[in-house]
Amino acid sequence: MTPQEPTDIKPMTPEQVYALVAATCPEADFRNRRVLLIIPDSTRTAPVGLMFRALHQQLGRVASAFDILVALGTHQPMSEEAICGRVEITPEERAGAYGSVRFFNHAWNDPAALQQVGTLTTGEVEALTGGRFSMEVPVEVNRLLFEYDHVIIVGPVFPHEVVGFSGGNKYLFPGVGGPQILNFFHWLGAVVTNPMIIGNKLTPVRRVVDRAGAMVRVNKLCFCMVVDSHRELAGLFAGTPESAWEQASELSRQIHILYKEKPFHTILSCAPPMYDELWTAGKCMYKLEPVLADGGELIIYAPHLEEISLAHGKFIESIGYHCRDYFLNQWDRFKDIPWGVLAHSTHVRGIGTFENGVEKCRARVTLATRISPEKCARINLGYLDPASINPEDYAHREDAGVLLVPKAGEMLYHLRQPPAWAGGQGA
């Protein structure tokens, strides 16, 4: 079943996209100026190639530079070939029409690639987080931004487990941000919990991200895309990162949330190939946790997946996957683990408790991947042989409490009547 999208929304045509870009980016404003285009990596579904071509056609001839920075966050760098695939150009086009465009990957863990733009004070943090945290947080961003006259952010908006809805300033933080601010607000989201954050606009993490974004004092223009369930462009909004996101997130809320009447005891959540690590394939849990029944099982089915995380795997293997309270109630033991890793751990494992040394998670999470049963046991997740699974066996069984999600990770599933453990699903 696909989300119940509004029937009056028609996909945008390329001609409409080109017209909006032309109206938003007059040549005179960009003549002899240096332009940096920030785009998502391959873990986001969106017509990035269409936007790249439209912007390059409009600005490439008049700008003195037109380059690309991939907003990796802490994901793995993309090869030249992969970036060409992301912007949907052929090797011949890369060598010809787009030969002057430089490609850059964000380097979140390279101090030389970062520039501090400010500090969230203790008072600001207390106010932004509703008193949950009291600390200073340095704000660093990729220094490349300051070598350009204009920064144009292009990316889709979806419900998001850490910030509520992705897009806007999120392409700066975590997209091209430094580790301290990234780790801080990911853990903030985990403390609030995924079900309380995801699909909500006004979250503590969004407040932090927008405050950090305001510290990046460059000329910023943002194009926020909303993609429907057929991969068509349902909406395109231009403006500041805040204003474009505000409009796009409203449309995302209409078309990216699918409501169910009852929870499911078994969910087969199929990870698409764009999630090539559990670090990203964890979204297959995040987006389905709200409809997973108490004591139920969610299976992340990804027969192509064999890595937990190249960047963070050693930390994850050392701590495993646990609920939030497992870490909070043993904080001295875990406080020096990168907080973003702790957040990922709790998001994959889901809601639970830790009392008197005993962890009780609300539901089971099982991997059907190339990750071995021994490693699954070590990281506190279940194991199923992916070869033993035929997704069709899970299809058309919703009345029996079984849900098949063929392409998980972007559409959010909610219950019409949120359960008590979800806190009403509001941050």
N, C-alpha and C positions, 0 to 999 in steps of 0.2 A: 504494500500500500504506500502511495506517495503522500507527502504532506498536502493538506487541504489549502492549496494556494488560492489567493483571490482570483476570481474569474475575470476581473476587469484589467488585470496586469498582462500586457503583451510584451514579449521579448523585444529588446531594442535591436534595431538594425545597425549594421556597420555605418551606414550613412548618418544615422542619428548620433552615433558615437563620434564620428569625425566632426560633425557639426558642433557638438557640445565642446569638444576639445578646441576647435577653432575659435568659438565664442569666448571660451575661458582663457585662452592663451594667445592674445593678439601678438602678431609678429613683432610689432614695435616695442613691446615690453621686454622682449627677450633678445633683441638684436645685439650681437657682439657680447652676449652674456654667457656665462658658464652654467650649464644645467646638469644637475645630478638627479637621476631617476632612481628611486628606491622601490624595489619590487620584492614580492615574496619568493621563497624557494618553491620547490616542486611539491610540498606537502599541503598546498592550498589549491582548490579547484577554482579557476577563474580564467577568463579570456585575456590573460596578460599580454599575449601576442598582439591582439587587436589594439589594446591600449598603447603598446610600444610603437606599433606602426603609425597609429594616429598622431601620437605626440612627436615622433621623429619626422613625419611628413610636415607637421606644422612648424616645428622648431629646428629640425636638423640643419636646414639650409642657412638659417639666420644666426643661430647660437654659435659662439666660438668654441664650445665644447658641449657634447651631449653624451653622458656616460651613465653606467648602471652600477648600482650597489645592491647586492642581494641581502635582504634583511633576514639573516640566518638565525638570529637569536643565538642559541647554543647548538644549533644543528650543524651537520657536517658541511664543509665547503663544497661548492658545486664546480665541476669541471667546465672548461670552455664549451665542450659539446653539450653538457647538461644545461648551461645557461642559454645556449642557442635554442635548445628544445623548449625551455621555459618561455622565451619570447617568440617562439614559433618561427624561426628563420632557418633557412638551409645553409650549409657550408658555403655555397656559392654566393648567397646574399650576404653572409658574414664577411666574405672576402671582398665583396663589391660594394653594394649600396650602404652597408653598415660597417665598413672597414675602419672608420674613424672612431667608432663607439668603443670605449674601454669598459671592460667588465671587472668588477671588484667583488670579492666576498668579504662580508663583515668578519672581523676577528675579535670575538668577544673576550678572549683570554690572552690577548697580546697588549700589554700596557702601552707599548709604543704606538699602537693604533688608536688609542683612546685619548679623549680630552675631557677633563672635569669642567662641567658647566655650572656647578653649584652644589649646594648641600641642603637636603631636607633637614631642617632643624628639629630638635626634640619636640618643640611645641607644635610644629607643623605635622610631624608624624603622629603625635597624640590626637590632633584634630582630624587628620585625614583618615585615621584608622579607628575612630570612635573609641580611643583609649586603649586599644588592644596592645599597642606597642609604644614605647617611650625610648627613643634612641635617635642619633644622627645617622643620616644615610647619604654618603657621597653620590653624586649623579654624574656619571661619565657617559659619553657618546662617541661614536666613531669620528675622529678628527677630520676625516675626509669631507664631512659636511661643510666645513668652514673654508674649503678651497673653492667653493662654488657660489655663484650669485643667487641661484634659485634651486631649491630642493623640491622635487615633485614626488609625492608618495602615491603609489598605485597599489591597491590591494583589496581583496574581498572582505566582507563582513559576515561572520557566522556567530552563533552562540559559542561562548568560550568558557572553559572550566576555571580559568584563573581570573579573568577580568570581567566576565559577564557576556560581552559581545566583543569580538575582535575588531580590528580596523582602527583608523585614525592614528592617534599617537602611539598605539601599540606597535606600529611599524618603526617607531623610534625606540620604544622600550616594551619588550625586549629586543625588537628587531635589529637595531644597531646600537644597543646600549652596552654598558659595562657590567661586570659580574655583581658588584655590590647592590646596585639598585635592582637588578634582575632577581638575585637570590632573595632580597628582602620582600618584594611584592609577591613573588610566587609563594613564599611561605605564609604571607598574610592571607592570600587566597585559600591556602590549605587550612589555616586556622579557622577561617570563616566556614569552610567546607565547600566542596564542589556543588552539592545540591542547593546550597543557599546562594551560590554565586551565579551559576550557569543560567543563561537566558534572562538575567536581570540587568538593567542598564545602569542604575545608580548604585554601584558597589564601591566599597572602600578602595579596592584595587584600581578601578577606573579613576577615582579621585587622585590617587598617587600617580598614575600614568599621565594624566592630564597636567598635573602640577609639574612633573619632571619635563614633560613636553614644552611647557611654557619657558623653561630655562634654556631651551635650545633656540637661541635668538638668531635665526636665519629666515630668509624669505621662504615660507612653506606654503605649498599648494597641495591639496589632497584630492584624489579621485577615489571614492569608495564605491566598490562594485557589490551588487547583490545578485547571486547566481541562483536560479531556480533548480528544481530537482532534475530537470532535463539538461543541465549544464548551460542553459541559455542565460543571457544577461537580462535580468528582470528589472534592474535599476542601476543608474550611475549618477552619483552625486558629487559635485565639485565645490570646493571652498576651503576654509581652514580645516585642519585635522579635526577640530571639535565640531564645527558645523556640518561638515560632510558626513562625519560619523553619526551625528545625532539623527540625520535624516535616514541614512542607510540602516541603522540599527532598528528603526521603527519598521522598515520594510522587512528586514531579516526576521524580526519577531513575528511578523504575519506569515511568512512562508517557510521558515526553517524549524518551526516547533510543531511536532506531531503529537496530538493528545490521544491517550488511551484510557479506557474506562477502568481496567483492572491491571494489577501487576502480573508479571510472568515469572514462573518458577524456573524456566530454562530459556536463555537467550543465546542464539548463535550470532555473534557479532563479527561479520566478515571484514577484514582489513584489506583495503585496496592496495595495489603494489606501491603507491606513492608513500605508504608508511613502511619503510624498510628497516626500522628498528622498533623495539618495544617503547622506546622513548616517545615516539610519535604514534605508534599503534595503540598506545594507552587511551587515545581518544575514543577507541571502540568501547571502552568501559565508561569514560566520562559522560558520553552523550546518552548512555543507556541506563546508568545507575538509577535515575529517578523512577524507572518502571520495572526494576528488578525486585522481586518479592523477597521478603525476609526468608532466609534459609535457602534461597534460590541459587542458581549457578549461571554465571555469564561466561561464555566460552569465546575467547579471542581467537578466531580462526584465521590464520595467516601462514599457509604452507610455504610461502616464499621467505619468511622471516627467520633469521638465524642469529641476530645480534640483539642484546639488551640495549646497549648504547656504546658507541665507540668513544664518545667524549666522557661519559659519566659511568660507564659500566663497572669500573672497579669500586666505586662508592656504593652503587646499587647492590652489587654482589656482597659487599661487606655488611650492609644493613638489612637487605631484603625488603619485601613489601608488607607494610603494616598500616593500621589505621592511625589517624591523627593522635589519639590519646596515648598510643604506645610511645610516641616520641615526646609529647608534652609531659607525660608523667615520669619520664626518665631523661629530662632535658640536659642535665649535666653530662650524661653519657653521649648525647647526640648533637649538642649545640655547635660542635666544630665541623660537622659534616656540612657541605654546601647546602644552604637552605632550599635551593631550587630542587636538589635531589630528594630531600625529605618531602617536599611538596609533591613531586612526581610519584613517590612511593605511596603516599596517602591517597592520591587521586586514583591510582590503579586499584588499590586494595579496597577503597570505599569506607563507608561509615562503620564504626565499631567502638568498642570500649576497651579500657585496660585498667583492671582493678585487682589489687592484691597479687600482682605479678601475672595475671591471666588475661590474655587478649581474647576478646570475643567479637569477631567481625560479623556484620549483619548478613553477609552472603558470601558465596564462594566465587573465586575468579580462577579460571582454568585457561592455560595456554595450549593451543593446538598449532604448534609452530615447529621449526627445526631446533628449537632450544631443547636440550636433553631433559629427560625426566629427573635426572639427578640434580641438574642445575635448577629446574623448577622447584624441586623440594627445598634446595638451599635458599632460594629467594622467597619462599613461603607462598608459592602459587601452585595450583594443581596442574596436571599434565594429561593431555590426550594425544594419541598418535593422529596427526592430521590425515593420514591415509585411511583411517577408520571412519572418517566423517564424509558423508554425502549431504551437502547443504539442502538438497531437495527433500531429504527426510525430515527437515525442520519446517518446510514450507506449508502454508495453509493449515496451521494447527493453533491459531491464536485462541480459538475457543477452548482448547485443551491446556492453555497456559504456556504455549511454546511460541517464541517469536524468532523469526529469521530476518536479519537485516543484511541484505546482500552487499551494500556499500556503506559501511559504518564510518563514523568519525566526524561528520559534518552536520547532519540533521540531529536535532535534539528531540528526545522523547520525554514527555511529561505525562503524569496522571492528571485527569481533570480534577480529582480531589486529592491534593497532595497529602501524603501520610505524615504523621506526627514527627517521625524521625527526620524528615526533610525540612522541618521548621517552617512549613508554609511556603518553601521555595522562594524566599525573599531575603536579600542581603541586608 
